[in-house]
């Protein structure tokens, strides 16, 4: 798997994996379980307060998925330019103009039973003393709980043409912040759990974006995949660690989110993203 070091598109990022769903398809849910998501999203307010008070505090997640404090990632006081990464084979840029939204779970997702995830990205201008980057459009996309992407249909990815679940765009506020409500992503063979994002300065989707990816602390991922529906897929044994992943093998210190919460309730993931603006 070749590492992408510029802003170009490498359409062969995941061409060499055999999707586990091709071997063991996940049975469709009898109905969308939205009540669990809505109930659990109510815990985000309390978790946000915890997050603001607990930056940098490492924690241990038990096998039951409970946690206290936060699992630290890129939450330091300095900023550096986030590495550029491939946007992979599933960017679906054609849908961008219609998905300006903060809740990116999507009404067209197969099953909304999953761990609620709030993604908070803080954009910092590396050309101006790490001041907030205001009015930037941030496009976020990731796979669903079972490792499949919206907008594409194939034997490996399933049938999702015309759908936009787990995708959305927000414009950074006066603090340089964007926030998305989603579900914790699943995994597919050959990659660790990750989220793609593209940053367009001045909310200009016609400009060349800064494209990157972020990952989660391994303890968080391990805990998440012990609860339903992720447990039906199990732990990702195809990649042993973040450093073994083809994208993050050259370092992930600027691309690992800090996480608060619990696999049994919800997660808040935060990341400081340095951008030359």
Phi, psi and omega in degrees: 000120186273137179283135177265127184245359177233195184269007180286170182257122174257105184278008183245019182304315188241021185290341188262004181264154172257112186296129182299335179290339177290331181271323183221081183302145177275126181296142181295147178287141179294334176198159180284121183267077184280337184296324179296318180297313183297322180292319183285332178297337178295341180279351183298324181300314179293322180292327178297319177297318178298319181297319183291338182261349190237022181300135175086358180269115180282153182220168175244126178267131181278173180295339178277354176088015179273161182205159171220150184071216181218156174263118192283143173223230180276080181233027179285180184267352179252165179228145174226158181297126179294137180300145174278141180226167174297148174271000174073185185274000186233046184285329179050052180298335183295342183266358191301316186297339183257007184234037169287103183197152179268328176267108187256010179302315176088139179282350184257012178284148184294319186211125181265013176277108181187179179279118176301136182229125172255125180255123179238117177248130178249111184274129182237134182276108181287349177265000183215061172054034177062033174287156181300142174267111186263148174062037173259135176276125181245117179261123181242136175210148179202170180283166179278191184297340185251010175086022181244146182258145174286156173090354184223145177233131177196171179296332181272326187260351184086188184253096184226021177299141179082359180256159183226019181299150179061037175218146176182163180233135171230154179256131184295139183273193183293346175262005182073022188250144169231151182221136180231141173256125182212199174240145180302130184286155173273206183216163172221158188300134177102347180226147169282171178296128185208165177227135177269149171209150178228135184245123179248113179294148177059027178053039183250099183287353177270351179275165176285126184273164166270115186251133179208187177217156171230159181234176183245150173305140186300326180296325178292314180298314181300319179293319182299321187276009172265351183251159180287143004270358185296329184297336178293335178267332177081186179285152178277104180261003181282336177229123190284335185195172176300317183292341179273352179284140184296335181274320186259010184294339179267010178128143182224014185298329180268001186231013177255119184287154168270139187232134169240157176115199185213148176296337180274352179234284180190166180238147166240124180246126181235148181210135171269126186242111178279128182227130174284100186247000000 
